[in-house]
């Protein structure tokens, strides 16, 4: 019985490997953001932003795993966050500059 439990545990652990980045990035392609930041909370795991859509002025939220931003204080109130459908790049538009971030998986930039 102990051998069966041990073998079952080993099979379970070995099947829980890291996900394939090419498969994971497909989930990010259809996402589309265009939001003027009113409140942002960014840490190593999450990007959480509340704001309004520039064209419609409707309130909206973004909550997505942080695979882009390293500088956690980079996004400020009044900035615009843009991510286009079919593209992995995330852009932070500030008053006088645009900061572009590639999507990262396991330390490698993906396009």
N, C-alpha and C positions, 0 to 999 in steps of 0.2 A: 504493500500500500504506500509506504514512504517513497519508494522508487517511482511509482506512478505520479504522486503529487510533485516530486522533484522534477520529473520529466515534463509534466504539464506546465509547471512554473517556468522552466527553461524555454519551452516553446513560446509561451506568452511573452517573456522578456525579449527574446530574439525577434519577435514579430513587431515589436514596438520601436523600431529604428527611426532615425530621422526621416522626415518626408523628403521626397524628391523635389528639388527647387523648381524644375521645369513644370511639374504638376501643380505646385503651390502657386506659382506666379499666374497661372491661368485664372485663379480666383480674383486676382487684382485687376486684370485687364478690363473687365466690364464696368468697373467703378469709375464714376465721374464726379469730381468735386469742383465747385466754384463758389467760394464762401468768403465773405468779409468777416474777419475775426472780431467777435465781441468778447469772448472768453475762451481761453485755451489752457489745457492741462496736458502737458507732454512729459512722459517719462520714458525709460528704456523699453517699456513694453507697449504702451498705448499712446495714441494721438487722439485726444478728445477735444473737439472744438465746437463751440456754439457761435452762431452768427447769422448773417442774412445773405441771401442770394442776390448778387448785384442787379440783375435784370428785373426781378420780380419783387425784391425787398421782402420776400417771405422768409421767415425764420427756419433754420435748418440746423442739423447736428451732424458731426462726423465722429465716429468712434471706430478706429481701425488699429490693427497691430502696427507698431512702429518698426517698419523695415527701412525707413528713410533717414530720419533726422537724428544727428548725433548731438548737436548743440541744443540742449533742452530749453534754453531761454531765448532761442532764436525768433520764435513766433510771438508777435505782440498785437495788442488791440489795434485794429485799423489795417492790418496786413490782409492780403487776400491769398488764400490757399487754392491752388488749381491743380487738378489731376484729370487728364483727358482720358476718355474711354479708349481702349486699345493701346494705351501707352503706360509704361510703368513709372515714368518720371513724375515727381511731385515738385511743384514750383511754389515758392513763397514770394509774392510780390510785395515789396516794401515801397515806401514813398519814392526812393531814388535808386533802387536796385532790385534785381531779381535773383533769387538764390534757387538753384536747381539741384535736386537730389535724385540720384539713381536709387532704384529699389535693390536692397541687399538681401541675400540669402546665404547663410553660412560664411559670411565675410567676403562674398564675391558680388560685384555689381552685375545685375541682369538688365537687359534691354528688351 
